[in-house]
Amino acid sequence: MLGKGMIAADINRYAAHRKRATYNPREQDILRSVSVGLSNQEIAAQCSISISTVKTHLENIYRKLGVGNRTQAIARARALELI
């Protein structure tokens, strides 16, 4: 069971990571789009890129945030005040 202390420690660890990781403008756009609930297909249409390219950007975002899925990415990005 994770306590509040574990969550705070996790956020602090990734706050330091945030200072090192850089997110290019496209990754920032995609992260914002994911945070408002757009699907990969909707993001691709909005950004005029392929769905495969959206997935590649998402994989890079997940790696930089240290997460495994969109829900975790949104939570982590909000905790780090990226979105």
Secondary structure, 3 states (H helix, E strand, C coil): CCCHHHHHHHHHHHHHHHHHCCCCHHHHHHHHHHHCCCCHHHHHHHHCCCHHHHHHHHHHHHHHHCCCCHHHHHHHHHHCCCC
